């Protein structure tokens, strides 16, 4: 199931990567630094409120579908989640509208927040269907939803930016995009919900599981966005825009990779535990962890190495200088964050000990606030980046230690060591290359780095990659695998 998901979700994650980079390229040029900063703050606010209102339902859909064994059980599962979702939406919309109307902020900022909040219910309904597709192994359906929403959201947002909608433009794209997906996915989901009845005992179990997940994601968002609000307080919205552009450049690159592998690995681990027990889970988890390290560690190191030419190519001139300084630290943060969110933290959801996941997230979130308060006034943007990297490092250690009280997932020590050596060799090869600037330098550094890393990883058989390559070669030649 894992490898089917890896290959099945690859097109969607290529699209997500292209759209993510295009978002940075386009919006850092079409929006002013101040507007881009307001967009970053509005996105953080709307993401927080979405998590608080809807994420517990999405988490329950992802975790509990595989355990249902009867048609009546599945019907009750759908009915409980979807009818509750519509009830939450009925409360969320007027409360959000009233809150935005009464909020004493500037009109452009309020419009950006309003656009983000208006799209939250639509994104929840699309996400519920997508999580069900993933849990059921319907990879192509989940991937199509992902690709459609990403492409339409970017296109609509760019059109609004060209029309002068300012900071609200990207969020208007996120509002409109689910409307193109829901007519294709929602009717089938609701048909299954209509065959069942709301089970209050189920909802109680879903809430007991999902609310700690939502709370932990809230703290994770605090961990990821505190720096923006403190930069706005200590500096200005333009500084937030510069930081968010550089943060997005590095974090989005790694995040796409983690989401890709996590989308395949999470359902595979749930299925392994439900159908094969702890030993089957250990094998599935170790395979996933090895692939995560093999792919994302060199990506993080590579981003640090090409920070300058990548910023010259991808980011508008007004926001470019900050990216060169901040990107290496954000690349480190993104790698640590991805290992928490898409691997080690999953032990809490597998063991249904999501209250421990909340504790795991609270530790680095609190650390991040303290470090930002200390470092931003003295060091500005780079201080925020240092605070983020340090907080995620502490969070990873806390996650590994606390997961022993739920279902501890194995640490791929051998893969970490071998991939670390390969990434070090890549850095030694790329570092002395000439600073040609722009696309030419980026292409040279990336191609040399990729070749060196691949050669060393194959020589060391990191994550068993040489075994896989030899097996595929033997199959292609018609020899026994």
Secondary structure, DSSP 4 states (H G I P E B T S, - for coil): -HHHHHHHTHHHHHHHHHHHHHHHHHHHHHS-HHHHHHHHHHHHHHHHHHHHHHHHHHHHHHHHSTT--SHHHHHHHHHHHHHHHHHHHHHHHHHHHHHHHH--S-HHHHHHHHHHHHHHHHHHHHHHHHHHHHHTT-HHHHHHHHHHHHHHHHHHHHHHHHTT-GGGHHHHHHHHHHHHHHHHHHHHHHHHHHTS---HHHHHHHHHHHHHHHHHHHHHHHHHHHHHHHHHHHS-HHHHHHHHHHHHHHHHHHHHHHHHHHHHHHHHHHHHHHHHHHHHHHHHHHHHHHHHHHHHHHHHHHHHHTHHHHHHHHS-HHHHHHHHHHHHHHHHHHHHHHHIIIIITHHHHHTT-HHHHHHHHHHHHHHHHHHHHHHHHHHTHHHHHHHHHHHHHHHHHHHHHHGGGS-PPPP-HHHHHHHHHHHHHHHHHHHTS----HHHHHHHHHHHHHHHHHHHHHHHTGGGHHHHHHHHHHHHHT---
